[in-house]
Amino acid sequence: MWRALLLAWAISYALSFPVMANDAIAPPSGTSVYTLGARWTDQDGHALRLRDFSGRKVLVAMGYTSCPDICPLILANMAAIEKAAQGRSLRFVFVTLDPKVDTPEKLKAYADAHGLDPASWTLLNGDDKAVRDLAAVLGVRYKANGEGGFDHSAILTLLDEGGEMVMQKPDMQVDPKDFVAHMPR
């Protein structure tokens, strides 16, 4: 727990400094997000924990299904990375920031509407605490905007097989090659 809080503080501190559009953040190492013990539910209604993704690289992002602007760009960037990473063992995980609205059924419909292959993609719903804890560790800032949605940061995070952060991209100017370079065949 303390390691997760320390990591969250370190990421928040690092993100408080300006980052140039094409800069990737090299997050602190030594702490796995798989130590977070929360239970999640995927788009098919299956219960799981983040540690269930261990053994393969994971590209994770947070957003919500009714997001009108930044989330479609997040998904487009993840899809571009998926295309560039063909032949590599990579899982794509999209975690909702709006667990009350984005039920597993809604996440399933969202995945289907966007052509997300369930063999490669997992969309997760968790309780408010699980979402807050993961957002803190990943450095994702979010808050309700009073209009039924959220203002949130757009961060893509690449995790290694043990759940440690390898790379983060805190903006939407993503070159898939930057991520693929961290994924040997």
C-alpha positions as CSV (number, residue, x, y, z in Angstrom):
1,M,0.0,0.0,0.0
2,W,2.8,2.4,1.0
3,R,4.7,1.6,-2.2
4,A,1.6,2.4,-4.3
5,L,1.1,5.7,-2.5
6,L,4.7,6.6,-2.9
7,L,4.6,5.8,-6.6
8,A,1.4,7.9,-7.0
9,W,3.1,10.8,-5.3
10,A,6.2,10.5,-7.4
11,I,4.2,10.4,-10.6
12,S,2.1,13.3,-9.6
13,Y,5.2,15.3,-8.7
14,A,6.8,14.4,-12.1
15,L,3.7,15.3,-14.0
16,S,3.6,18.8,-12.3
17,F,6.5,19.9,-14.5
18,P,5.9,20.9,-18.2
19,V,6.4,18.1,-20.7
20,M,7.1,18.8,-24.3
21,A,4.6,17.3,-26.7
22,N,6.8,14.6,-28.0
23,D,8.4,13.7,-24.7
24,A,7.7,10.3,-23.1
25,I,7.9,10.0,-19.4
26,A,10.1,7.3,-18.0
27,P,8.2,6.5,-14.8
28,P,10.0,5.3,-11.6
29,S,10.6,1.6,-11.5
30,G,10.4,-0.9,-8.7
31,T,6.7,-0.9,-8.1
32,S,4.2,-3.1,-9.9
33,V,0.7,-2.0,-10.4
34,Y,-0.1,-5.7,-9.9
35,T,0.3,-5.1,-6.2
36,L,-3.0,-3.3,-6.2
37,G,-5.4,-5.9,-4.9
38,A,-8.7,-4.5,-6.2
39,R,-11.2,-6.7,-8.0
40,W,-12.3,-5.7,-11.4
41,T,-15.0,-6.9,-13.8
42,D,-14.3,-7.1,-17.5
43,Q,-16.7,-6.4,-20.4
44,D,-17.8,-10.0,-20.4
45,G,-18.7,-9.9,-16.7
46,H,-15.7,-11.9,-15.6
47,A,-14.0,-11.0,-12.3
48,L,-10.3,-10.5,-12.3
49,R,-7.4,-8.6,-10.7
50,L,-4.7,-6.6,-12.4
51,R,-2.1,-9.3,-11.6
52,D,-4.1,-11.6,-13.9
53,F,-2.4,-9.8,-16.8
54,S,1.1,-10.8,-15.6
55,G,3.3,-12.5,-18.0
56,R,2.8,-10.2,-21.0
57,K,3.2,-6.5,-21.7
58,V,0.1,-4.4,-21.2
59,L,-0.9,-1.0,-22.7
60,V,-3.3,0.6,-20.3
61,A,-5.4,3.8,-20.5
62,M,-8.2,5.2,-18.5
63,G,-11.3,7.0,-19.9
64,Y,-15.1,6.5,-20.1
65,T,-17.5,5.4,-22.8
66,S,-19.5,8.6,-23.3
67,C,-16.4,10.8,-23.6
68,P,-16.9,12.9,-26.6
69,D,-13.4,14.0,-27.4
70,I,-10.2,12.7,-25.8
71,C,-11.2,9.0,-25.3
72,P,-11.8,8.4,-29.0
73,L,-8.3,9.7,-29.6
74,I,-7.0,7.4,-26.8
75,L,-8.6,4.4,-28.5
76,A,-7.3,5.4,-31.9
77,N,-3.8,5.7,-30.6
78,M,-4.1,2.3,-28.8
79,A,-5.4,0.8,-32.1
80,A,-2.5,2.3,-34.0
81,I,-0.1,0.7,-31.5
82,E,-2.0,-2.6,-31.8
83,K,-1.5,-2.5,-35.6
84,A,2.2,-1.6,-35.2
85,A,2.8,-4.3,-32.6
86,Q,1.6,-7.3,-34.7
87,G,3.3,-10.5,-33.6
88,R,4.1,-9.3,-30.1
89,S,2.4,-10.4,-27.0
90,L,0.6,-7.3,-25.9
91,R,-2.7,-6.8,-24.1
92,F,-4.8,-3.6,-24.4
93,V,-6.6,-2.5,-21.2
94,F,-9.1,0.4,-21.1
95,V,-10.3,1.2,-17.6
96,T,-13.4,3.2,-17.1
97,L,-13.3,6.4,-14.9
98,D,-17.1,6.2,-14.7
99,P,-17.9,2.8,-13.1
100,K,-21.4,3.7,-12.1
101,V,-22.4,4.3,-15.7
102,D,-20.0,2.1,-17.6
103,T,-21.3,-1.3,-16.6
104,P,-19.8,-4.4,-18.0
105,E,-22.7,-4.5,-20.5
106,K,-22.0,-0.9,-21.6
107,L,-18.3,-1.7,-21.9
108,K,-19.1,-4.7,-24.1
109,A,-21.3,-2.6,-26.4
110,Y,-18.5,0.0,-26.5
111,A,-15.9,-2.6,-27.4
112,D,-18.2,-4.1,-30.1
113,A,-19.0,-0.6,-31.5
114,H,-15.3,0.2,-31.8
115,G,-14.2,-3.2,-33.2
116,L,-12.0,-4.1,-30.2
117,D,-11.0,-7.7,-30.5
118,P,-11.6,-9.5,-27.1
119,A,-8.6,-11.7,-27.8
120,S,-6.4,-8.5,-27.4
121,W,-8.6,-6.0,-25.5
122,T,-10.0,-5.9,-22.0
123,L,-12.3,-3.2,-20.7
124,L,-12.5,-2.9,-17.0
125,N,-15.0,-1.7,-14.5
126,G,-14.1,-1.4,-10.8
127,D,-15.4,0.3,-7.7
128,D,-14.7,4.0,-7.1
129,K,-11.7,3.2,-4.8
130,A,-10.1,0.8,-7.3
131,V,-10.4,3.4,-10.0
132,R,-9.0,6.1,-7.8
133,D,-6.1,3.9,-6.7
134,L,-5.2,2.9,-10.2
135,A,-5.5,6.5,-11.5
136,A,-3.2,7.7,-8.7
137,V,-0.5,5.0,-9.5
138,L,-0.7,5.7,-13.3
139,G,-0.8,9.5,-12.8
140,V,-4.1,9.9,-14.4
141,R,-5.9,13.0,-13.1
142,Y,-9.7,13.2,-13.4
143,K,-12.7,14.9,-11.9
144,A,-16.4,15.1,-12.7
145,N,-17.1,18.0,-14.9
146,G,-20.7,18.6,-13.7
147,E,-22.1,17.8,-17.1
148,G,-22.3,14.0,-16.7
149,G,-18.7,13.5,-17.8
150,F,-15.1,13.9,-16.6
151,D,-12.2,16.1,-17.3
152,H,-9.2,13.8,-17.4
153,S,-5.6,13.4,-18.5
154,A,-4.8,11.3,-21.5
155,I,-2.0,9.0,-20.6
156,L,-1.0,5.7,-22.3
157,T,1.1,3.5,-20.0
158,L,3.1,0.5,-21.1
159,L,3.6,-2.1,-18.4
160,D,6.1,-4.9,-18.5
161,E,5.3,-8.6,-17.8
162,G,5.6,-7.9,-14.1
163,G,3.3,-4.9,-14.1
164,E,6.0,-2.3,-13.8
165,M,5.7,0.9,-15.9
166,V,8.1,0.9,-18.8
167,M,6.9,4.0,-20.6
168,Q,4.1,6.6,-20.4
169,K,2.9,9.0,-23.0
170,P,1.0,11.9,-21.5
171,D,-0.4,13.4,-24.6
172,M,-2.1,12.4,-27.8
173,Q,0.8,12.9,-30.2
174,V,1.7,9.2,-30.2
175,D,4.1,7.5,-32.5
176,P,3.4,3.8,-32.2
177,K,7.0,3.0,-33.0
178,D,7.9,4.6,-29.6
179,F,5.9,1.9,-27.8
180,V,6.9,-1.0,-30.2
181,A,10.6,-0.2,-29.4
182,H,9.9,-1.4,-25.9
183,M,8.4,-4.7,-27.1
184,P,10.9,-7.1,-28.5
185,R,9.5,-10.0,-30.5
